[in-house]
Amino acid sequence: MRQAMRRAALVAAPWWMLCATLASAEQFQFEVSMTGDQVPTPTGSAAVGTMSVFYDTDTNFMVVDGSVTELSLGDLNPVAQGSPFHLHFGGPGETGAIAVILGTLNAWVEPGGAGIFVTVSPPVVVPEDVEDDLLAGLTYLNLHTFAFPNGEIRGDIMALPEPQGAALLGAVLGALAWLQLRKRV
C-alpha cells in the first residue's frame, strides 16, 4: 500500500508542480470596442475600432491588434513619442494620463480603403504599477488624430480572466493518474 502511494505521489508531483507554475502566471484577453461616444466629451466621430488586447502577467507583455473604420493613416496624430495609440489611466468616463505608449504602430489600409488595420509590434511591456489598474478595468485605449488631438475614439478595457486551460488539464491528468494507481492497489 505504501509503495503504491509513493508511486502515485511520484506520478502526480510533476503535474502539480506544472499546475502551480502555470497558475502563477495568468493570461488575459480583452476585446475592446472603440468609439467616439466613449470619449468623455463625445467626438461624434463615425470611426469605430475593434481591438484584441492580450496580456501576460508573468512577462508583462501586451499585444494589441485590430482594425479601425472611417479613418485613414493620414488622420493619425503621433502626439506622444511618435505614437498616436496609447493605454491611458482612467475608468469609464474618466480622462487620465498616458500609462503606456503603445510602441511602434504598424498600420495599413484595409482593402478598398474602408479603414486601417492596427498592430502594436513588438509587444510592449506594461510596468508593474500599471498592471493593477489594467486588470481592474481602470485603463482605456485612445487613438489620437489631427482632428481630435486628445483622442478621436476610445475603448475602455474591461475583461474577466480566461480559465487556465493548461492548469486545469494538468490538475485533471494528475488526479486521473492518482486514481489509476489507486485502483491497482
C-alpha atoms as an extended CHARMM CRD file, in Angstrom:
* protein
*
       185  EXT
         1         1  MET       CA              0.0000000000        0.0000000000        0.0000000000  PROA      1               0.0000000000
         2         2  ARG       CA              2.7880000000        2.4350000000        0.9380000000  PROA      2               0.0000000000
         3         3  GLN       CA              4.6560000000        1.6750000000       -2.2540000000  PROA      3               0.0000000000
         4         4  ALA       CA              1.5500000000        2.3930000000       -4.3340000000  PROA      4               0.0000000000
         5         5  MET       CA              1.0750000000        5.7110000000       -2.5490000000  PROA      5               0.0000000000
         6         6  ARG       CA              4.7120000000        6.6370000000       -3.2220000000  PROA      6               0.0000000000
         7         7  ARG       CA              4.2610000000        5.7640000000       -6.8940000000  PROA      7               0.0000000000
         8         8  ALA       CA              1.1090000000        7.8880000000       -7.0270000000  PROA      8               0.0000000000
         9         9  ALA       CA              2.9480000000       10.7690000000       -5.4100000000  PROA      9               0.0000000000
        10        10  LEU       CA              5.8210000000       10.4440000000       -7.8870000000  PROA      10              0.0000000000
        11        11  VAL       CA              3.4000000000       10.4330000000      -10.8270000000  PROA      11              0.0000000000
        12        12  ALA       CA              1.2670000000       13.3040000000       -9.5330000000  PROA      12              0.0000000000
        13        13  ALA       CA              4.0830000000       15.5570000000       -8.2550000000  PROA      13              0.0000000000
        14        14  PRO       CA              5.2790000000       16.7890000000      -11.6840000000  PROA      14              0.0000000000
        15        15  TRP       CA              1.6930000000       17.5940000000      -12.6710000000  PROA      15              0.0000000000
        16        16  TRP       CA              1.0900000000       19.5700000000       -9.5030000000  PROA      16              0.0000000000
        17        17  MET       CA              4.3550000000       21.4790000000       -9.9910000000  PROA      17              0.0000000000
        18        18  LEU       CA              3.3420000000       22.2660000000      -13.5730000000  PROA      18              0.0000000000
        19        19  CYS       CA             -0.0690000000       23.4170000000      -12.3840000000  PROA      19              0.0000000000
        20        20  ALA       CA              1.4830000000       25.6500000000       -9.7300000000  PROA      20              0.0000000000
        21        21  THR       CA              3.8310000000       27.1940000000      -12.2920000000  PROA      21              0.0000000000
        22        22  LEU       CA              1.0820000000       27.8200000000      -14.8190000000  PROA      22              0.0000000000
        23        23  ALA       CA             -1.3020000000       29.1410000000      -12.1800000000  PROA      23              0.0000000000
        24        24  SER       CA              1.1910000000       31.7920000000      -11.0730000000  PROA      24              0.0000000000
        25        25  ALA       CA              1.0610000000       33.4840000000      -14.4920000000  PROA      25              0.0000000000
        26        26  GLU       CA             -2.2550000000       34.4650000000      -15.9290000000  PROA      26              0.0000000000
        27        27  GLN       CA             -3.0620000000       35.4410000000      -19.4410000000  PROA      27              0.0000000000
        28        28  PHE       CA             -5.8600000000       37.8510000000      -20.1210000000  PROA      28              0.0000000000
        29        29  GLN       CA             -7.6390000000       38.6630000000      -23.3220000000  PROA      29              0.0000000000
        30        30  PHE       CA             -9.6200000000       41.8470000000      -23.6680000000  PROA      30              0.0000000000
        31        31  GLU       CA            -11.9290000000       42.6370000000      -26.5670000000  PROA      31              0.0000000000
        32        32  VAL       CA            -12.1290000000       46.4040000000      -26.8140000000  PROA      32              0.0000000000
        33        33  SER       CA            -14.6730000000       48.3520000000      -28.8250000000  PROA      33              0.0000000000
        34        34  MET       CA            -13.5070000000       51.9080000000      -29.5620000000  PROA      34              0.0000000000
        35        35  THR       CA            -15.9240000000       54.7330000000      -30.4270000000  PROA      35              0.0000000000
        36        36  GLY       CA            -16.1320000000       58.4970000000      -30.2150000000  PROA      36              0.0000000000
        37        37  ASP       CA            -19.0450000000       58.1590000000      -27.7750000000  PROA      37              0.0000000000
        38        38  GLN       CA            -16.7220000000       56.7340000000      -25.1050000000  PROA      38              0.0000000000
        39        39  VAL       CA            -14.5680000000       59.8700000000      -25.0640000000  PROA      39              0.0000000000
        40        40  PRO       CA            -15.6680000000       61.9450000000      -22.0080000000  PROA      40              0.0000000000
        41        41  THR       CA            -16.5710000000       64.7900000000      -24.3640000000  PROA      41              0.0000000000
        42        42  PRO       CA            -18.0100000000       62.7170000000      -27.2380000000  PROA      42              0.0000000000
        43        43  THR       CA            -16.3810000000       63.4860000000      -30.5600000000  PROA      43              0.0000000000
        44        44  GLY       CA            -19.2550000000       62.4910000000      -32.8230000000  PROA      44              0.0000000000
        45        45  SER       CA            -16.7420000000       60.5810000000      -34.9270000000  PROA      45              0.0000000000
        46        46  ALA       CA            -18.0140000000       57.9090000000      -37.2940000000  PROA      46              0.0000000000
        47        47  ALA       CA            -14.7900000000       55.9610000000      -36.6600000000  PROA      47              0.0000000000
        48        48  VAL       CA            -15.1400000000       52.6220000000      -34.9100000000  PROA      48              0.0000000000
        49        49  GLY       CA            -12.3080000000       50.4150000000      -33.6810000000  PROA      49              0.0000000000
        50        50  THR       CA            -12.2520000000       46.7970000000      -32.6050000000  PROA      50              0.0000000000
        51        51  MET       CA             -9.1050000000       45.7260000000      -30.7800000000  PROA      51              0.0000000000
        52        52  SER       CA             -7.9200000000       42.4870000000      -29.2440000000  PROA      52              0.0000000000
        53        53  VAL       CA             -5.5660000000       43.0040000000      -26.3260000000  PROA      53              0.0000000000
        54        54  PHE       CA             -3.5540000000       40.1200000000      -24.9020000000  PROA      54              0.0000000000
        55        55  TYR       CA             -1.7110000000       40.4950000000      -21.6030000000  PROA      55              0.0000000000
        56        56  ASP       CA              0.5570000000       38.0660000000      -19.7430000000  PROA      56              0.0000000000
        57        57  THR       CA              1.0970000000       38.7490000000      -16.0230000000  PROA      57              0.0000000000
        58        58  ASP       CA              4.3280000000       36.7330000000      -15.9850000000  PROA      58              0.0000000000
        59        59  THR       CA              6.1440000000       38.6070000000      -18.7450000000  PROA      59              0.0000000000
        60        60  ASN       CA              4.0980000000       41.8410000000      -18.5070000000  PROA      60              0.0000000000
        61        61  PHE       CA              3.8850000000       41.7580000000      -22.3210000000  PROA      61              0.0000000000
        62        62  MET       CA              0.9040000000       43.3340000000      -24.0250000000  PROA      62              0.0000000000
        63        63  VAL       CA             -0.0140000000       42.6770000000      -27.6490000000  PROA      63              0.0000000000
        64        64  VAL       CA             -2.6680000000       44.7760000000      -29.3820000000  PROA      64              0.0000000000
        65        65  ASP       CA             -4.1690000000       44.3300000000      -32.8060000000  PROA      65              0.0000000000
        66        66  GLY       CA             -7.4050000000       45.1420000000      -34.5700000000  PROA      66              0.0000000000
        67        67  SER       CA             -8.9790000000       47.4580000000      -37.0750000000  PROA      67              0.0000000000
        68        68  VAL       CA            -10.4630000000       50.9250000000      -37.3150000000  PROA      68              0.0000000000
        69        69  THR       CA            -13.0100000000       52.0290000000      -39.8750000000  PROA      69              0.0000000000
        70        70  GLU       CA            -13.6360000000       55.5520000000      -41.1390000000  PROA      70              0.0000000000
        71        71  LEU       CA            -10.0590000000       56.7440000000      -40.5220000000  PROA      71              0.0000000000
        72        72  SER       CA             -7.0250000000       56.8430000000      -42.7830000000  PROA      72              0.0000000000
        73        73  LEU       CA             -3.3260000000       56.6520000000      -41.9570000000  PROA      73              0.0000000000
        74        74  GLY       CA             -3.0290000000       60.4050000000      -42.6130000000  PROA      74              0.0000000000
        75        75  ASP       CA             -5.5860000000       61.1010000000      -39.8630000000  PROA      75              0.0000000000
        76        76  LEU       CA             -3.3950000000       59.6150000000      -37.1040000000  PROA      76              0.0000000000
        77        77  ASN       CA             -1.5700000000       62.1070000000      -34.8920000000  PROA      77              0.0000000000
        78        78  PRO       CA              1.5930000000       60.8760000000      -33.1260000000  PROA      78              0.0000000000
        79        79  VAL       CA              1.0910000000       63.1490000000      -30.0940000000  PROA      79              0.0000000000
        80        80  ALA       CA              3.4550000000       61.3600000000      -27.6940000000  PROA      80              0.0000000000
        81        81  GLN       CA              6.8300000000       59.8700000000      -28.5840000000  PROA      81              0.0000000000
        82        82  GLY       CA              5.8170000000       59.2240000000      -32.1650000000  PROA      82              0.0000000000
        83        83  SER       CA              2.7440000000       57.1090000000      -31.4520000000  PROA      83              0.0000000000
        84        84  PRO       CA             -0.9390000000       58.0140000000      -31.8680000000  PROA      84              0.0000000000
        85        85  PHE       CA             -2.0700000000       54.9620000000      -29.8670000000  PROA      85              0.0000000000
        86        86  HSD       CA             -1.8500000000       54.7920000000      -26.0640000000  PROA      86              0.0000000000
        87        87  LEU       CA             -3.0280000000       52.9890000000      -22.9700000000  PROA      87              0.0000000000
        88        88  HSD       CA             -4.3230000000       55.6130000000      -20.5320000000  PROA      88              0.0000000000
        89        89  PHE       CA             -5.2030000000       55.5450000000      -16.8360000000  PROA      89              0.0000000000
        90        90  GLY       CA             -8.8970000000       56.0930000000      -16.1250000000  PROA      90              0.0000000000
        91        91  GLY       CA            -12.1330000000       54.2220000000      -15.7300000000  PROA      91              0.0000000000
        92        92  PRO       CA            -15.1900000000       54.6270000000      -17.9390000000  PROA      92              0.0000000000
        93        93  GLY       CA            -15.9390000000       58.3110000000      -18.4940000000  PROA      93              0.0000000000
        94        94  GLU       CA            -12.6860000000       59.4670000000      -16.8900000000  PROA      94              0.0000000000
        95        95  THR       CA             -9.7610000000       61.1500000000      -18.6140000000  PROA      95              0.0000000000
        96        96  GLY       CA             -6.3150000000       60.0730000000      -17.4940000000  PROA      96              0.0000000000
        97        97  ALA       CA             -2.6340000000       60.3500000000      -18.1950000000  PROA      97              0.0000000000
        98        98  ILE       CA             -0.8370000000       58.0900000000      -20.6360000000  PROA      98              0.0000000000
        99        99  ALA       CA              0.0960000000       54.8710000000      -18.8160000000  PROA      99              0.0000000000
       100       100  VAL       CA              1.8590000000       53.1280000000      -21.7170000000  PROA      100             0.0000000000
       101       101  ILE       CA              2.8430000000       54.3810000000      -25.1470000000  PROA      101             0.0000000000
       102       102  LEU       CA              1.9040000000       51.5130000000      -27.3980000000  PROA      102             0.0000000000
       103       103  GLY       CA              5.2120000000       51.3500000000      -29.1870000000  PROA      103             0.0000000000
       104       104  THR       CA              5.5620000000       51.1540000000      -32.9020000000  PROA      104             0.0000000000
       105       105  LEU       CA              2.1870000000       51.2980000000      -34.5350000000  PROA      105             0.0000000000
       106       106  ASN       CA              2.0660000000       49.1950000000      -37.6550000000  PROA      106             0.0000000000
       107       107  ALA       CA             -0.9730000000       50.3180000000      -39.5720000000  PROA      107             0.0000000000
       108       108  TRP       CA             -2.0080000000       49.6680000000      -43.1070000000  PROA      108             0.0000000000
       109       109  VAL       CA             -5.0160000000       50.4360000000      -45.2310000000  PROA      109             0.0000000000
       110       110  GLU       CA             -7.7790000000       47.8600000000      -45.4390000000  PROA      110             0.0000000000
       111       111  PRO       CA             -8.5770000000       46.5990000000      -48.9320000000  PROA      111             0.0000000000
       112       112  GLY       CA            -10.9910000000       49.0460000000      -50.5250000000  PROA      112             0.0000000000
       113       113  GLY       CA             -9.7670000000       51.8860000000      -48.2680000000  PROA      113             0.0000000000
       114       114  ALA       CA            -12.5920000000       51.4750000000      -45.7100000000  PROA      114             0.0000000000
       115       115  GLY       CA            -10.2340000000       51.8490000000      -42.7450000000  PROA      115             0.0000000000
       116       116  ILE       CA             -6.9590000000       50.6540000000      -41.2800000000  PROA      116             0.0000000000
       117       117  PHE       CA             -5.5870000000       47.5480000000      -39.6110000000  PROA      117             0.0000000000
       118       118  VAL       CA             -3.5830000000       48.2200000000      -36.4560000000  PROA      118             0.0000000000
       119       119  THR       CA             -0.9010000000       46.0950000000      -34.7990000000  PROA      119             0.0000000000
       120       120  VAL       CA              1.4230000000       47.1390000000      -31.9960000000  PROA      120             0.0000000000
       121       121  SER       CA              4.7380000000       45.4530000000      -32.6040000000  PROA      121             0.0000000000
       122       122  PRO       CA              6.8370000000       44.3250000000      -30.8620000000  PROA      122             0.0000000000
       123       123  PRO       CA              4.8050000000       43.5850000000      -27.7050000000  PROA      123             0.0000000000
       124       124  VAL       CA              5.0280000000       46.3740000000      -25.1550000000  PROA      124             0.0000000000
       125       125  VAL       CA              5.9910000000       45.8640000000      -21.5330000000  PROA      125             0.0000000000
       126       126  VAL       CA              3.3740000000       47.0720000000      -19.0700000000  PROA      126             0.0000000000
       127       127  PRO       CA              5.0140000000       48.4240000000      -15.8890000000  PROA      127             0.0000000000
       128       128  GLU       CA              4.0620000000       46.6670000000      -12.6500000000  PROA      128             0.0000000000
       129       129  ASP       CA              2.3800000000       49.8200000000      -11.3030000000  PROA      129             0.0000000000
       130       130  VAL       CA              0.0150000000       49.8540000000      -14.3160000000  PROA      130             0.0000000000
       131       131  GLU       CA             -0.9600000000       46.1740000000      -14.1030000000  PROA      131             0.0000000000
       132       132  ASP       CA             -3.3980000000       46.5550000000      -11.1920000000  PROA      132             0.0000000000
       133       133  ASP       CA             -5.3000000000       49.3320000000      -12.9790000000  PROA      133             0.0000000000
       134       134  LEU       CA             -5.3250000000       47.3440000000      -16.2320000000  PROA      134             0.0000000000
       135       135  LEU       CA             -6.7870000000       44.2560000000      -14.5610000000  PROA      135             0.0000000000
       136       136  ALA       CA             -9.2700000000       46.3230000000      -12.5260000000  PROA      136             0.0000000000
       137       137  GLY       CA            -10.8190000000       47.9290000000      -15.6090000000  PROA      137             0.0000000000
       138       138  LEU       CA             -9.2820000000       51.3420000000      -14.8960000000  PROA      138             0.0000000000
       139       139  THR       CA             -7.4940000000       51.8400000000      -18.2250000000  PROA      139             0.0000000000
       140       140  TYR       CA             -8.5340000000       52.6080000000      -21.7740000000  PROA      140             0.0000000000
       141       141  LEU       CA             -7.1380000000       52.6200000000      -25.2870000000  PROA      141             0.0000000000
       142       142  ASN       CA             -7.0670000000       56.0020000000      -27.0110000000  PROA      142             0.0000000000
       143       143  LEU       CA             -6.4070000000       56.7490000000      -30.6790000000  PROA      143             0.0000000000
       144       144  HSD       CA             -5.2990000000       60.3300000000      -31.3410000000  PROA      144             0.0000000000
       145       145  THR       CA             -5.9400000000       62.0790000000      -34.6550000000  PROA      145             0.0000000000
       146       146  PHE       CA             -5.1660000000       65.5360000000      -36.0040000000  PROA      146             0.0000000000
       147       147  ALA       CA             -8.8970000000       66.3770000000      -35.8160000000  PROA      147             0.0000000000
       148       148  PHE       CA             -9.0350000000       65.2540000000      -32.1560000000  PROA      148             0.0000000000
       149       149  PRO       CA             -5.5600000000       65.5590000000      -30.5550000000  PROA      149             0.0000000000
       150       150  ASN       CA             -6.9140000000       64.3550000000      -27.1750000000  PROA      150             0.0000000000
       151       151  GLY       CA             -8.3630000000       61.2500000000      -28.7690000000  PROA      151             0.0000000000
       152       152  GLU       CA            -10.9210000000       60.6480000000      -31.5030000000  PROA      152             0.0000000000
       153       153  ILE       CA            -12.0030000000       57.2010000000      -30.3620000000  PROA      153             0.0000000000
       154       154  ARG       CA            -11.5600000000       55.3970000000      -27.0900000000  PROA      154             0.0000000000
       155       155  GLY       CA            -12.2280000000       51.9370000000      -25.7280000000  PROA      155             0.0000000000
       156       156  ASP       CA            -12.4430000000       51.0710000000      -22.0600000000  PROA      156             0.0000000000
       157       157  ILE       CA            -10.6290000000       47.8450000000      -21.1970000000  PROA      157             0.0000000000
       158       158  MET       CA            -12.9290000000       45.5390000000      -19.2910000000  PROA      158             0.0000000000
       159       159  ALA       CA            -12.4540000000       41.7770000000      -19.0880000000  PROA      159             0.0000000000
       160       160  LEU       CA            -12.5770000000       38.7010000000      -16.9640000000  PROA      160             0.0000000000
       161       161  PRO       CA             -9.6280000000       36.3250000000      -16.8050000000  PROA      161             0.0000000000
       162       162  GLU       CA             -9.9290000000       33.3280000000      -19.0490000000  PROA      162             0.0000000000
       163       163  PRO       CA             -9.6790000000       29.9670000000      -17.3210000000  PROA      163             0.0000000000
       164       164  GLN       CA             -6.2200000000       28.4980000000      -17.2790000000  PROA      164             0.0000000000
       165       165  GLY       CA             -6.8460000000       25.5590000000      -19.5890000000  PROA      165             0.0000000000
       166       166  ALA       CA             -3.3810000000       24.0840000000      -19.1960000000  PROA      166             0.0000000000
       167       167  ALA       CA             -3.5070000000       24.2660000000      -15.4010000000  PROA      167             0.0000000000
       168       168  LEU       CA             -6.9420000000       22.6600000000      -15.3770000000  PROA      168             0.0000000000
       169       169  LEU       CA             -5.7800000000       19.9470000000      -17.7740000000  PROA      169             0.0000000000
       170       170  GLY       CA             -2.7370000000       19.2820000000      -15.5850000000  PROA      170             0.0000000000
       171       171  ALA       CA             -4.8840000000       19.0130000000      -12.4790000000  PROA      171             0.0000000000
       172       172  VAL       CA             -7.2910000000       16.6110000000      -14.1630000000  PROA      172             0.0000000000
       173       173  LEU       CA             -4.4880000000       14.4370000000      -15.5800000000  PROA      173             0.0000000000
       174       174  GLY       CA             -2.7550000000       14.3600000000      -12.1950000000  PROA      174             0.0000000000
       175       175  ALA       CA             -5.9770000000       13.3210000000      -10.4650000000  PROA      175             0.0000000000
       176       176  LEU       CA             -6.6280000000       10.6370000000      -13.0920000000  PROA      176             0.0000000000
       177       177  ALA       CA             -3.0940000000        9.2610000000      -12.6820000000  PROA      177             0.0000000000
       178       178  TRP       CA             -3.5480000000        9.1380000000       -8.9190000000  PROA      178             0.0000000000
       179       179  LEU       CA             -6.9160000000        7.3520000000       -9.2620000000  PROA      179             0.0000000000
       180       180  GLN       CA             -5.4630000000        4.8700000000      -11.7650000000  PROA      180             0.0000000000
       181       181  LEU       CA             -2.6120000000        3.9850000000       -9.4250000000  PROA      181             0.0000000000
       182       182  ARG       CA             -5.0030000000        3.7730000000       -6.5060000000  PROA      182             0.0000000000
       183       183  LYS       CA             -7.1520000000        1.2250000000       -8.3860000000  PROA      183             0.0000000000
       184       184  ARG       CA             -4.1150000000       -1.0370000000       -8.8460000000  PROA      184             0.0000000000
       185       185  VAL       CA             -3.5410000000       -1.2320000000       -5.1110000000  PROA      185             0.0000000000
